[in-house]
Amino acid sequence: MDPIDLIRPEIATLSAYKPVVPFDTLAAALGKAPERIIKLDANENPYGPPVCVQEVLAQLAYVNLYPDPETGALREALSEQTGVPADQLLVGAGSDELLSLTARLFLSQGDAILDCPPTFGMYAFFASVMGARVLTAPRREDFSLDLDFVEATVARERPKLLFVASPNNPDGAWLPDADLARLLALPLVVVLDEAYIEFAEAPGRIRQVVDHENLIVLRTFSKWAGLAGLRVGYGAFPAALMPHLLKIKEPYTVSTAAQAAALAVLQDADYLAMHRARVIAERERMRALLVALPFMDVLPSQSNFLLCRVLGRDAGALKLALEQEGILVRYFNKPGMDAYLRIGVGRPDQTDVLVAALRRLG
């Protein structure tokens, strides 16, 4: 008997998600020291977490014991910050775990979700793992949702879940209130991913979960808080779903270190405002510098990255040329996106190096 024959068919045919290459691995391949790499390909916080995180991790106790499986203290702190009752909040090992839990909660083989590409690839990935069908409602040329197409697809196919990000990845666009209202009127559950909400002009919609039985809102500490390596995210869920989510959630996925670090960030009242302001300021400065290059068409963004359409030359080749300079940006080698580069907002000195390299290469 060949055990390969026993693998679920939807897994056997599943295409693996391709994350960015670890920067130390790529640094070694390029023959450069890791500290010389400018990493702008994963929308991370280039400054690292606030000092309070380093302090609390240095003093961490009881690492020989399992972490709090209910993340009680962190959920209470998040409730104070968001206004969502703690018993409607769930903390996971990054928002990825919460996306996976949501897929496991709702989807069986043959069920369907509606995806709105281009967007975060993990929505379709987790649905495919469950054997669900991934229906697509492609975004318009300006990356806005085609709501008429969405509504027609829902009426015809009856998907259980619709995944949408605001701001969206990879373009950084905001989902208007009227568009969200139309989505919430559909007979399905809307999963609203607010991974980049801290960099948007408008407030998020996490409090709306209390008033909508078909809305889930997810957030993360990876982007603004600098905790991507510790993996901690959270979500607000309708009260009726919480007992069922808790049935299927593994109990110890959020480590003691991750919980302590997230609590420390939340208690640093000035950090979010300061970091948000410097990222937005640098985003707009970087956009002005990139727009001045004749081969870069830069989309407006409410996130910590910019999506740039490369004009008159091959975007993939430009990505590789920047890589040889030790500058990492994201290239999406797929139909409709093969002319674009996504560039994370770094520190001002990193922006200057990036723009100087682009001027040379252009």
N, C-alpha and C positions, 0 to 999 in steps of 0.2 A: 504494500500500500504506500502510495506517495502522499505525504501529508499536504503537499501543495494542492492536491485535488480536493481537500477538505476546506480550503479557505473560502470564505463567503465570496461569491462571484463579483459583488460590487466592490470589494476590496482588491481582488485580483486585477481588476481592470482600472482601478483608481489611479489617476495621475498624482504623483507626490507634490505637495506644496513646496515651492523653492524659496526659502528665506535668503536673506543676504548672507554672503560669506563672512565669517568672523574676521574682524579687521586685523587681528594678529596673524591669522593664517594668510590673509592676502598680503600683509606687510612682508611676511617671510617670502612669499612667492615673488614679490616685487623687489626684494632685496633692500627694503627700507625698514628703519626702526619704527615700531608701533607709534611712538610719540610724534613721528613725522607724517603720519597719515591724517588727513582731514576727512573725517567720516560724516558725510551728509546724505547717506543713502537710506537711513532707517528712522528718521524723524525723532531722534533721541534728544535729550537735554544735554547740550554740549558743555554745560557748566558743572554737571554733577549735582547731587542732592545738597540741600542746605547743611550747614555745619552740625546742626542738632542731630541729624541722622548719623553722622560719623560718631558723635558722642554717645548716642544711645546704643549703637552697635558695639562700641568698645566696652560698654558696661553690661552687656547682655548676660543675663543669668538664666539658669534652668534650661540650657540648651540640651541637656541630657534627657529632658522630659518632652513628651509630645505637646505640640502647641494647642491652644484653645480651639477645639473643633468648631465652635460656634462664632469665633471672632467677635465675642460680645463687646469688649471695650471699643474696638474699632467701629463696629456697627453703631454703637451709641454716639461716638464722635461724628461719624458720617451723618447720622440723623440730625444732630445739632447743626451741621453745616448745610445740609440740603433741605431740611424741612420735611423729609420723608420719614414716616415711622420706622423705627429700627426693625420691627418685625416684618417690614416689606423690603428690607435690604439684605443682599447676599454678597459676601466677599469671596473672591476666587483667586486662583493663581493666574493673575492677569485676566483681562476680560475674555481672553481666548477660552478659558475654562468655562466661563458663563455662557459663551456662545455654544460650546459643546454640550453643556447641560441642557440648554434650551432645545437644541436639536434632538437630544435623547429623550426629552420630556414629550415632545410632540410628534416626532417623525417615525414612521414605520416604513418598511419597504413598499415602494409604490406611491407613497404620499408625495406632495410637491411643495416646494418653496418658490417664491418669486425673488429673483436677484435683479439688480439694476446696474449692470456694468457700464463703463469701467468703475470698479469699486474694490473694496477690500476682498481679497481672494478667499479668506477663510470662511465666509458665509456659504459659498458653494461647496467648499471642501467638507465642512462638517455635515452638511446635508447629504453629500455623496457617500460619506462614511456610513450613514444610516440607511443607505439604499434608496434615498428619496430622489425624485426627479427635480432637476434644477431648471426652472423656467426662467427666461430672461426677458426683461423689458429694457432694451438698450437705451441709454441716455441720448439726448439730442446732441448736436454738434457742440453746443455751448455747455454740455454736461448737466443740463437741467433734466428733471424727470419728464418723461412723456406720460402724463397722467391719464390721458385718454386711452393710450395703449395699455397702461397698467390696469385700469378699470375693466377694459374689455378682456384682458387675459384672466383676471380674477373671476369674472362672470363665466368665462368658458371653462377654465381649468380647475377652479376651486382650490388653490393652494392654501395650506394651513398657516404659513409664515411669510412675511415680507420683511426683508432686511434692507435697511437704509441708513446711511451714515450722514451726520450733519455736525461739523463740516465733513464733506465727502473726501475720501482718499481714493484717487490721487490728485484731485483738482483743487480741493480746499473750499468748495462752494457750500453756501448755507442753504438749508431746506426751508423755504418760506412757511410761515404759519398756515397760510391757506392751503398749501400743498399737504402739509401734515394732517390738517383737518380732513381733507379728502381721503387720505390713506386710512385714517382712523374710522371713517364711515364704512369701510369695506369689511366683509365678513371673514376676517382673518386676524391674526396677531401681528402687530407691527413691532419689530425689534429695531429700536433707534439707537445707533451706535454713536455716542458722544465722546469718543476717544480724544478729540482735539478741542473740546468745548472751551477750555480755558483760554484759548487764543482767539475766540470769536467775539464779534462786536455785541451780539445779542446774548441774553442769558439763555441757559439751557432749559430743557423741558422736563427735567427729572421729577419735578413736583407734580406734573400732570398725570403721572402713574396712579396717584391716589384717586383721580377722578375718571380714569379710563380703564375698563376691565380688559382691554385688548392692547395695552401698551406696555412694552418693556424698554427700559433705558439703561444702557451700559456705559461705564466710564472706566478709566484706568489711571494708575499712578505712574505709568511708564513714561509719559511724554513730559508733562509739566513738572513732575516731582523728581525726576531723575532716578526712578527706582526700576528701570526696565530690567536690570539684572536680578532683582529680587522677586519679580513677578507678583504683582498685587493689583487687582482690579475689583470693581464692585458694580452692582446693578440694583435697580429698583424694579420690583415685580408686583403685579396685582396680588392682593392678599390671598385670593383663592388658590393661587398657584404655589405659594410658599411651602405648604406641607408636602406637596408632591415633589418639589425640587429638593427638599431636604431628604426625602427618601433615597434619592439617587446620587446625591453629592457625596463624594469620598470625604471622610471627616478631617484629614490632616494635610490638606493640600497647600494651605497658606502657612508658611513657616513662622516660627517665633520671631525670627529676624525681620521677615516681611511685615508682620503685624506691628512690631515695635517701631520700625522705620516709618510706616504709614501714619501711625499715631503721632510720631514726632513731627512730621511734616504738617499735619493738621493743626498742631499746637503752635506752629510758627506763623503767627497771623500776618506778618509782613512779607513772608517769602513769596506767596502766590502773586500778590500785587506787583512786587518788584520784578519777579521773573517774567510775568505776563507782559509788563511794560517794556522790558528790554528786548524780548523776543519780537513783539509787534514792531517796535522801532527798527530793529535790525531787518526784519522782514521787508518793511517798506523801503529801507535804504538799499537792500540787496535788489529788490525789484527795480528801483530806479536805475541802478547800475547795469542790470541785465537788459532792461528795455533799451538802453543806449547802444547795445550791440546789435548790428544790423541783422544778424542771423538768429536772434532769440525773440520769440513772441511769447510774452509772459502773461499768464492768466492771473486775475486778481484772486486773492486767497484770504480766508479767515482762519487759517491754520498756521502751523509752524513749518511750512514748506511751501514751495512754489512749483507749479507745473509749467514747463517751458516747451513750446513747440519750436523745434529746430528747423530753420528755413535754409534751403539751398545746399544742404549737406546731410550726410547720413548720421542720425542721432546715435545709433549704436557705435559707430566709429568714433564719434566725439566722446562718448562715455568711456571707451577704452583708452583714448588719448589722455583724458583726464586721469584715469586710473594709473597710467604710467607716470604721471606727475605726483602720484600719491593722494589724489583727490577722488573720493568715492561718491558717486551720485547714482540714482536708481534709473535704470532703463527697463521699459516694459516691452519685451519682444513679442508682441501679439497684435493681431489685426486691429486697426483703429488707434493704436497707441504707439506704433513703431516710429513715429516722428517726434516723440516727446521724451524729455528728461524730467524727473522729479528731484528737486534739490532741497534738502533740509536747511532750515535756518541755523547757522552756526554762530560762533562769536564774530565780532567785527574783524578781527585779524584773519580769521578763516575766510570770510567773505572777500577780503582784499586779495588773498592768495588765489581764490577761485576766479575772481574777475580778471586778475592779471594773466592767469593761465588761459582763460577763454580768449582774451585779446590776442595772445600769442598764437593760439591754435586757430583763431579765426582769420 
